[in-house]
Amino acid sequence: MGILGMMRNSAGRVVRRHLGGRGEGMRVRERRFPARVRADLQRGMEAVGKEMGAALRYGVTSRYGQAVTLSEVVQGGMMGPALGPVVYEDVDVGEAEAVRCPKSGLWLGEWEGTRYVVLVSQGEPPYSALGTTVQVGTVGARGEEVCGRVMRVLEEVVKKSPSYRGKVLSLEAGEGYSGQGQGVKVHRLREVKREEVILPAATLALLERNVMGFVVRREKIGAMGQSRKKGLLFHGRPGTGKTHTIHYLARALAGHTTLIVTAEQVGLLPEYMTLARLLQPSMVVIEDADLIARERSRMASACEEVMLNRLLNEMDGLKEDADVIFVLTTNRPEALEEALTARPGRVDQAVEFPLPDEAGREKLVRLYAGKAAMTEEVVKETVERTEGVSAAFIKELMRRAVQFHLEREETGRIDGEDVRGAIEEMVVGGGAVNRRLMGVGQR
């Protein structure tokens, strides 16, 4: 018999020896966890180790790449699972260090005199799309109690979701054919301060009253029998600050988990909503909503209507006490389906993001000049020359003005020549196409 065969046969012996030489009558309890909770599942196993004396001893592999079961381990044989070193994968949770998760592992433990084993197993792709299987096995009169205790410790940690709560997330589609979410991506958004949200005073007040003001009073609103969920529509020309403002809200809503859903991920909406409920209070951002929820008469296929109905059903399916805020963004509000926009309870408030006025353009010029100095005369000239442009245009304008300055000299002070050169290049040099890209003349 080769070394691999010996390792396969030893898997069953290790389990039986730990359980007192018995494999017969072993009680097994099983749970299957989605792939997206791997990091929390590992933290749950660490909690089991501390509270119930379990330690990870071996890695376990299957010949065919599928998840392993305790039954297969105990039975052993040449084709059975093999013990080996623990193979870890690093799962990024947006912190200084990733969570080290074993692909498949065998824990041996003893709690209050009763020995038990825990097998955590995840298959190789495409089987990994099925999630992670946890089996707890033991023998003896207290076996059922021990198995239940292990599962409760695990589930308590997973429900708390310490790895992802309060962060900005999106789901990653798997490499397999199933299209199921394989994991969670943590986004590290730039920090946007309130003074960096350049909007008309009335727009900013409307935004803060319907988001921050609502969240602050949500408990009392719910106690008075009103819905705790909220739906907002951010609309305006490209580059007017919708995404920028979402970055601000993601930071400003302390304790909220933000889920970012792009149009191509609408198929994952049920999984996103499961996360939204699990991680609430949460904010679900659906970008370019007109690509999902365009007016029915403009749809080209039944698939588009299916996507729209899925969105409507998920928004309606939330209970009134769900602490979830929906934020939909669009550049074309007129293209949206009325079933979404004309019914309070789905979208309660539209917030228009206009092109910046004179006061807004001045704030944007000073903000995006960064560390470069500008005289009041140059600021005034820049504001006058940028009437009718978007905030994104001004941001790019200041970057190019800095480049023009550095090509001419390096005093750190932008002058009118630098600004005029940048505007000429952006508005005239690139022609009509570049003007559309830069948001010029979109009133």
Helices and strands as residue ranges (DSSP letters): H 3-18, E 27-33, G 35-37, H 38-52, E 54-61, H 70-75, E 82-84, E 88-91, E 99-102, E 104-111, E 114-121, G 127-130, E 132-138, H 143-160, E 168-173, E 181-186, G 194-196, H 201-210, H 212-216, H 218-223, E 230-236, H 242-252, E 257-261, G 263-268, H 269-278, E 282-286, G 289-291, G 296-298, H 302-317, E 324-330, G 333-335, H 338-341, E 349-353, H 358-368, E 373-374, H 376-385, H 391-408, E 413-414, H 416-423, I 424-429, H 431-438
